[in-house]
């Protein structure tokens, strides 16, 4: 990492760690942008809670000019969760010929949820000789670790996974995407109904670029790509989560009352030509006082193998994973390249 020039695109909660980790690994933050007027003009040190660095956060509308003048080795995009929402950021990086890595969950393997936009980004990145990818917590804990366990198995029939996280840690866009704060009726109309369609109808929505995948939708695609499995069918079901007492949400700026959704569980089932089924679940919600992050996977076959990680620090692990992936992004071929094609995740110093 030493000597690399990194640009931060989005200066919210995640950037507190991505920027600090970059600097502590010997690289340099040469510029930063955000859309929020309350942080524009601030030194990035104020965001990180450190001494001032001399690097001021600029308006996102100046991103293209800054990338062209600063010519960073890589951009870290920490803004939204859907590919459509980071479209401008990634296309700007591709247009400027600058490598980029994003925490956008859909960008982990977007070819199975927004193929047309993925192709557009891929073609522009190839034209301008740069690499775009998505990474984060799922790269390690829903991806590479699982692939390694599969690699130690003789025969498998099913991959089962479940992971939970507190939407309070990631900002309002993610919390709303999980239906937090909605009534049961609102959740059914705004979230769950999108998946009450046939496979043919879902494919049309995917091709239109309007599909809203749960995180495991893209994770299952990534795993199949990594493991060489051929997807035959895939479906998801979103179920609201509730609590039996009111919970205050600082991220939503409201009280999530009893009977309102605290978030959701999204279960994705993937059938493959090879006869292996992937059944994965992510649970994102406003936690009550007794809940903590948990990651549990079972590889079913000869013999069943279960991995459980209690209380993972999901936010910091996400940010560390992204920073550790930067050398792989720089070394990868041009285009939109998922990390399933970049080899195992490595510790970088």
Protein Blocks (a to p, Z undefined) as FASTA:
>chain_A
ZZpacddehjafklmmmmmmmmmnopacfbdcdfblklgopafklmnopacehiacddfk
lmmmmmmmnopabdcddfbfcfklmmmmmmmmmmnopacddfbfklmommlmmmmlmmmm
mmmmmmnopadddedjklmmmmmmmmmmmmmpfbdcbdcddddddfklnojklmmmnopo
iafklmmmmmmmmmmccfklmmmmmmnopaccdfklmmmmmmmmmnopacfbdcdddddd
ddfbdcddfklopacdehiafbdcdddddddfkopacddddddddddfkbccdddddded
jdddddddehiafklmmmmmmmmmmmmmmmpccdjddfklnopadddZZ
